[in-house]
Amino acid sequence: MAYYIGLMSGTSVDAIDAVLCSIDDTSTPSIQLLHSKSLSFPNAIQQQIHSISQSEYTHDPIEEMALLDRELGELFAEAVDELLKDSELSREQITAIGSHGQTIRHRPEAYHPFTIQIGNPHSIAARTGITTVADFRTRDMVYGGQGAPLVPAFHQAILHDPEQDRVVVNLGGIANITFLPKQGEVIGYDTGPANTLMDQWIALHQNKNYDHNGNWAEQGSVLPELLKALKEEPYFAMPYPKSTGREYFNLNWLKQFSLDNIDPKDVQATLLELTAQTVSEAIQQHTQAGKVILCGGGAYNSVLQQSLKANLSDFEVETSQEFGVAPDWIEAMAFAWLAHRCLNNLSGNLPAVTGAKQSAILGVIYPV
């Protein structure tokens, strides 16, 4: 048995999620969540991340990205320190940290596709005294893949059922699905926006970071014509493999739909339904019945849950909590698992999911 830490900061940019896991390839399941911790971003750092992630960013990008990279490295290390305080383990007992970092640009459609995650791994390794594995996405992209999503391989390892079709839905800033058929090849891709548009819209109109439980959306009404226009976005009809991010789905994307004379809460309700319908329609392309497992922050949005259940009436819809892991921690666990795969020279990607030409060992090792 070995102990690993996973660090994750997603497109919602709300916090660093840190998990401590035990991994034993001889047991089932092979990974167990031991401790978890969430470290909220200081508001100033959060705003810097949002700013530098914008396509129209006009300051000195090299200078500010380098400074933010180092600052986030220190914050990731702090998250490890806080996590270990709550555990009975010392840092000497930890084999490695798997750090996803914070994505600030993801361009799988570029002439030379690239992805950028910041959160300096050298800082994490030096500050914590623990070997750190990071930069998980680039090798997959070099082999022609999208570099995302990477978590489906982990979903397959812990949630596959040979007796039942299952679909894991991660509702982060962006929604992605992993189709785990009873038999056959795993499929996974980003379906489109989940929390990112709703978060940005409520921040603009109510100065809140997110719509707690979907309460504001519930006060509004879904606007059929607006929903139809939103769903005509070409990304939704693109074949997989595909991935996207806040670079694509953001307030600038929404501006094209002439929302000035619409009640903002009706827009929020329509954005929630956009997520529910695009996720549901993606699932129904692959199977007509089975179990849908929700994870990510959006799994706590009760109104979104209700809408998904309404759109997926032939499915059992529940959260990952039913499998013993709260929805917050699945992705961070995946990067602990991917660090373990890297250190043991095992592939971490699924070419059928990302579109890569071959399986690959993912991650770069930063020793102490």
C-alpha positions as CSV (number, residue, x, y, z in Angstrom):
1,M,0.0,0.0,0.0
2,A,1.2,3.5,-0.8
3,Y,-0.2,7.0,0.1
4,Y,-0.8,9.7,-2.5
5,I,-2.2,13.2,-2.4
6,G,-4.3,14.6,-5.2
7,L,-4.7,18.4,-5.9
8,M,-7.4,19.8,-8.1
9,S,-8.5,23.3,-9.1
10,G,-11.2,23.3,-11.8
11,T,-12.7,25.8,-14.2
12,S,-15.0,27.2,-11.5
13,V,-11.9,28.6,-9.7
14,D,-13.6,28.4,-6.3
15,A,-11.0,26.4,-4.3
16,I,-8.1,23.9,-4.3
17,D,-9.4,20.5,-3.5
18,A,-6.9,18.2,-1.7
19,V,-7.3,14.5,-0.9
20,L,-5.1,11.9,0.8
21,C,-5.6,8.4,-0.6
22,S,-4.2,5.0,-0.1
23,I,-3.6,3.0,-3.3
24,D,-3.2,-0.8,-3.3
25,D,-3.4,-2.5,-6.7
26,T,-4.1,-5.8,-5.1
27,S,-7.3,-4.7,-3.5
28,T,-10.8,-3.8,-4.8
29,P,-11.3,-0.9,-5.1
30,S,-7.6,-0.1,-5.5
31,I,-8.0,3.4,-4.1
32,Q,-9.5,4.6,-0.8
33,L,-10.1,8.2,0.3
34,L,-8.6,8.8,3.7
35,H,-8.8,12.6,4.2
36,S,-10.0,15.6,2.2
37,K,-9.6,19.4,2.5
38,S,-10.7,22.4,0.5
39,L,-8.7,25.6,0.5
40,S,-10.7,28.6,-0.9
41,F,-8.8,31.0,-3.2
42,P,-8.3,34.5,-1.8
43,N,-10.6,36.8,-3.8
44,A,-7.6,38.7,-5.4
45,I,-6.1,35.5,-6.7
46,Q,-9.5,34.3,-8.0
47,Q,-9.9,37.5,-9.9
48,Q,-6.4,37.3,-11.3
49,I,-7.1,33.8,-12.6
50,H,-10.4,34.9,-14.2
51,S,-8.6,37.8,-15.8
52,I,-5.6,36.0,-17.2
53,S,-7.8,33.3,-18.6
54,Q,-9.7,35.7,-20.8
55,S,-8.9,35.6,-24.5
56,E,-8.9,39.4,-24.7
57,Y,-6.4,39.8,-21.8
58,T,-4.4,42.9,-22.5
59,H,-1.8,43.3,-19.7
60,D,1.7,41.8,-19.6
61,P,0.7,38.1,-19.9
62,I,4.2,36.6,-19.5
63,E,5.0,38.6,-16.4
64,E,1.7,38.1,-14.7
65,M,1.4,34.4,-15.6
66,A,4.8,33.7,-14.2
67,L,4.0,35.5,-10.9
68,L,0.6,33.8,-10.6
69,D,2.2,30.4,-11.4
70,R,4.6,30.8,-8.4
71,E,1.9,32.2,-6.1
72,L,-0.5,29.3,-6.9
73,G,2.4,26.8,-6.3
74,E,2.6,28.2,-2.8
75,L,-1.1,27.9,-2.3
76,F,-1.1,24.3,-3.5
77,A,1.7,23.5,-1.1
78,E,-0.3,25.2,1.7
79,A,-3.3,23.0,0.8
80,V,-1.0,19.9,1.3
81,D,0.1,21.2,4.7
82,E,-3.5,21.8,5.8
83,L,-4.5,18.3,4.6
84,L,-1.7,16.6,6.4
85,K,-2.5,18.4,9.7
86,D,-5.8,16.6,9.7
87,S,-4.3,13.2,9.0
88,E,-2.2,10.8,11.1
89,L,0.4,10.6,8.4
90,S,3.7,12.5,8.0
91,R,4.9,13.9,4.7
92,E,7.7,11.2,4.7
93,Q,5.0,8.6,4.3
94,I,3.5,10.1,1.2
95,T,4.8,8.6,-2.1
96,A,3.8,11.5,-4.3
97,I,1.5,14.4,-5.0
98,G,-0.5,14.5,-8.2
99,S,-1.3,18.1,-9.0
100,H,-3.6,19.1,-11.9
101,G,-2.8,22.8,-11.5
102,Q,-5.1,25.6,-12.6
103,T,-6.0,25.7,-16.3
104,I,-5.7,29.1,-17.8
105,R,-5.8,28.2,-21.5
106,H,-6.9,25.1,-23.3
107,R,-6.6,25.1,-27.1
108,P,-7.1,21.6,-28.6
109,E,-8.2,23.2,-31.9
110,A,-5.0,25.2,-32.4
111,Y,-2.6,24.4,-35.3
112,H,-0.2,23.1,-32.6
113,P,-2.7,22.1,-29.9
114,F,-1.7,23.2,-26.4
115,T,-2.9,23.5,-22.8
116,I,-1.6,25.5,-19.9
117,Q,-2.0,24.7,-16.2
118,I,-0.2,26.9,-13.6
119,G,0.6,26.2,-10.0
120,N,4.4,25.7,-10.0
121,P,5.2,22.0,-9.3
122,H,8.8,22.9,-8.3
123,S,7.3,25.1,-5.5
124,I,5.0,22.3,-4.4
125,A,7.8,19.7,-4.2
126,A,10.2,22.1,-2.5
127,R,7.7,23.4,0.0
128,T,6.2,20.1,1.0
129,G,9.3,17.8,0.6
130,I,7.2,15.4,-1.4
131,T,7.8,14.2,-5.0
132,T,5.2,16.0,-7.2
133,V,3.8,14.9,-10.5
134,A,2.2,17.5,-12.7
135,D,1.5,18.5,-16.4
136,F,-0.7,15.5,-17.1
137,R,-2.4,16.8,-20.2
138,T,0.4,17.8,-22.6
139,R,1.7,14.3,-23.6
140,D,-1.8,13.2,-24.7
141,M,-2.1,16.4,-26.9
142,V,1.3,15.7,-28.4
143,Y,-0.1,12.3,-29.5
144,G,-3.0,14.1,-31.2
145,G,-5.5,13.9,-28.3
146,Q,-7.6,16.6,-26.7
147,G,-5.7,16.4,-23.4
148,A,-9.1,16.1,-21.8
149,P,-11.0,14.6,-20.2
150,L,-8.5,12.5,-18.3
151,V,-10.7,11.4,-15.4
152,P,-12.7,8.7,-17.4
153,A,-9.8,6.3,-17.0
154,F,-10.2,6.7,-13.2
155,H,-14.0,6.4,-13.5
156,Q,-13.5,3.1,-15.3
157,A,-11.2,1.8,-12.6
158,I,-13.5,2.5,-9.7
159,L,-17.1,2.6,-11.0
160,H,-17.4,0.2,-13.9
161,D,-20.1,-2.5,-13.5
162,P,-20.2,-5.5,-15.9
163,E,-24.0,-5.9,-15.2
164,Q,-25.1,-2.3,-15.9
165,D,-24.5,0.7,-18.2
166,R,-23.3,3.6,-16.1
167,V,-22.6,7.2,-17.0
168,V,-20.5,9.4,-14.7
169,V,-21.3,13.1,-15.1
170,N,-18.9,15.7,-13.7
171,L,-20.6,19.0,-13.2
172,G,-17.7,21.4,-12.7
173,G,-17.3,24.7,-14.6
174,I,-17.7,22.5,-17.7
175,A,-19.8,19.3,-17.8
176,N,-18.2,16.1,-19.0
177,I,-19.5,12.6,-19.2
178,T,-17.9,9.2,-19.0
179,F,-20.0,6.4,-20.5
180,L,-19.1,3.1,-18.9
181,P,-20.9,0.4,-20.9
182,K,-21.4,-3.1,-19.4
183,Q,-19.2,-4.3,-22.2
184,G,-17.2,-2.3,-24.8
185,E,-15.1,0.8,-25.0
186,V,-15.3,3.7,-22.6
187,I,-16.4,7.0,-24.1
188,G,-15.9,10.4,-22.5
189,Y,-15.9,14.0,-23.5
190,D,-17.0,17.5,-22.5
191,T,-20.6,18.2,-23.3
192,G,-20.5,21.9,-22.8
193,P,-21.1,24.4,-19.9
194,A,-22.2,23.3,-16.4
195,N,-21.5,25.9,-13.7
196,T,-19.3,28.4,-15.5
197,L,-22.1,30.3,-17.3
198,M,-24.4,30.3,-14.3
199,D,-21.6,31.4,-12.0
200,Q,-20.6,34.3,-14.3
201,W,-24.2,35.4,-14.8
202,I,-25.1,35.5,-11.1
203,A,-21.7,37.2,-10.3
204,L,-22.6,39.9,-12.9
205,H,-26.2,40.5,-11.6
206,Q,-26.1,39.6,-7.9
207,N,-22.4,39.8,-7.0
208,K,-22.5,36.2,-5.8
209,N,-19.9,33.5,-6.7
210,Y,-22.5,30.8,-7.5
211,D,-26.2,30.1,-7.3
212,H,-26.6,28.2,-4.1
213,N,-28.8,25.1,-4.7
214,G,-30.0,26.8,-7.9
215,N,-32.3,29.0,-5.8
216,W,-32.1,32.0,-8.2
217,A,-32.6,29.9,-11.3
218,E,-35.7,28.3,-9.6
219,Q,-37.2,31.8,-9.3
220,G,-37.0,32.3,-13.1
221,S,-38.7,30.7,-16.0
222,V,-37.0,28.8,-18.8
223,L,-37.3,30.7,-22.1
224,P,-37.9,28.3,-25.0
225,E,-36.7,30.6,-27.7
226,L,-33.5,31.5,-25.9
227,L,-32.9,27.9,-25.0
228,K,-33.3,26.9,-28.7
229,A,-30.8,29.6,-29.7
230,L,-28.3,28.6,-27.1
231,K,-28.5,24.9,-28.2
232,E,-27.7,25.9,-31.8
233,E,-24.1,26.5,-30.7
234,P,-22.1,24.3,-33.1
235,Y,-20.0,22.8,-30.2
236,F,-23.0,20.7,-29.0
237,A,-23.3,19.0,-32.4
238,M,-19.6,18.3,-32.8
239,P,-18.6,14.6,-32.7
240,Y,-16.4,13.4,-29.9
241,P,-13.6,13.4,-28.9
242,K,-14.0,17.0,-27.9
243,S,-13.2,19.3,-25.0
244,T,-13.9,22.9,-24.1
245,G,-13.5,25.4,-21.4
246,R,-14.1,28.9,-20.1
247,E,-12.2,30.3,-23.1
248,Y,-15.2,29.2,-25.2
249,F,-18.3,29.4,-22.9
250,N,-18.2,32.7,-21.1
251,L,-20.1,36.0,-20.8
252,N,-18.7,37.1,-24.2
253,W,-20.3,34.0,-25.8
254,L,-23.6,35.0,-24.1
255,K,-23.5,38.6,-25.4
256,Q,-24.4,37.4,-28.9
257,F,-27.9,36.4,-27.7
258,S,-29.2,39.9,-27.0
259,L,-30.2,39.5,-23.4
260,D,-30.6,43.1,-22.4
261,N,-34.4,43.1,-22.2
262,I,-34.7,39.7,-20.5
263,D,-35.2,39.3,-16.8
264,P,-31.8,38.0,-15.5
265,K,-33.3,35.2,-13.4
266,D,-35.0,33.9,-16.5
267,V,-31.6,33.8,-18.2
268,Q,-30.3,31.9,-15.2
269,A,-33.1,29.4,-15.4
270,T,-32.5,28.9,-19.1
271,L,-28.7,28.4,-18.6
272,L,-29.5,25.7,-16.0
273,E,-31.8,24.0,-18.4
274,L,-29.2,24.3,-21.2
275,T,-26.8,22.3,-19.0
276,A,-29.4,19.7,-18.1
277,Q,-30.5,19.1,-21.7
278,T,-27.1,19.1,-23.3
279,V,-25.8,16.6,-20.7
280,S,-29.0,14.4,-21.0
281,E,-29.0,14.4,-24.8
282,A,-25.3,13.4,-24.8
283,I,-26.0,10.5,-22.5
284,Q,-28.9,9.3,-24.6
285,Q,-26.7,9.1,-27.6
286,H,-25.0,6.1,-25.9
287,T,-27.6,4.3,-23.8
288,Q,-31.3,4.5,-23.0
289,A,-31.2,3.2,-19.5
290,G,-28.8,2.6,-16.6
291,K,-27.3,4.5,-13.7
292,V,-26.1,8.2,-13.9
293,I,-23.6,9.2,-11.2
294,L,-23.2,12.9,-10.5
295,C,-20.0,14.4,-9.2
296,G,-18.4,17.9,-9.1
297,G,-19.8,21.0,-7.4
298,G,-22.9,21.0,-9.6
299,A,-24.0,17.8,-8.1
300,Y,-25.1,19.9,-5.0
301,N,-27.4,22.1,-7.2
302,S,-30.8,20.5,-6.3
303,V,-32.6,22.3,-9.1
304,L,-30.1,21.1,-11.6
305,Q,-30.4,17.6,-10.2
306,Q,-34.2,17.7,-10.6
307,S,-33.9,18.9,-14.2
308,L,-31.5,16.1,-15.0
309,K,-33.9,13.5,-13.4
310,A,-36.7,14.9,-15.5
311,N,-34.7,14.7,-18.7
312,L,-33.4,11.2,-17.8
313,S,-36.6,9.6,-16.5
314,D,-35.5,6.1,-17.6
315,F,-32.3,6.3,-15.6
316,E,-31.4,6.1,-12.0
317,V,-29.7,9.4,-11.1
318,E,-27.7,9.7,-7.9
319,T,-24.5,11.3,-6.7
320,S,-21.1,9.7,-6.1
321,Q,-21.9,9.9,-2.4
322,E,-23.9,6.6,-2.9
323,F,-20.5,5.0,-3.7
324,G,-18.8,6.4,-0.6
325,V,-17.1,9.4,-2.1
326,A,-18.6,12.9,-1.8
327,P,-19.0,14.6,-5.3
328,D,-16.3,17.2,-4.4
329,W,-13.4,14.8,-4.2
330,I,-13.6,12.6,-7.3
331,E,-11.4,14.7,-9.6
332,A,-8.7,15.3,-6.9
333,M,-8.7,11.5,-6.3
334,A,-8.2,11.0,-10.0
335,F,-5.0,13.0,-10.0
336,A,-3.6,11.1,-7.0
337,W,-4.4,7.9,-9.1
338,L,-2.7,9.4,-12.2
339,A,0.4,10.2,-10.2
340,H,0.5,6.6,-9.0
341,R,0.2,5.5,-12.7
342,C,3.0,7.8,-13.8
343,L,5.4,6.6,-11.1
344,N,4.7,3.0,-12.0
345,N,5.1,3.5,-15.7
346,L,1.5,2.9,-16.5
347,S,-0.6,4.7,-19.1
348,G,-3.1,7.3,-17.8
349,N,-5.1,8.2,-20.9
350,L,-7.8,6.4,-22.9
351,P,-7.2,7.1,-26.6
352,A,-10.8,6.3,-27.4
353,V,-11.8,9.2,-25.1
354,T,-9.2,11.9,-25.9
355,G,-8.5,11.0,-29.5
356,A,-4.8,10.4,-28.9
357,K,-3.0,8.1,-31.3
358,Q,-1.8,5.9,-28.5
359,S,-1.8,5.3,-24.8
360,A,0.7,7.3,-22.8
361,I,2.3,7.7,-19.4
362,L,1.0,11.1,-18.3
363,G,2.7,13.6,-16.1
364,V,6.1,15.1,-15.4
365,I,7.9,14.1,-12.2
366,Y,9.4,16.8,-9.9
367,P,11.6,15.1,-7.3
368,V,12.4,16.6,-4.0
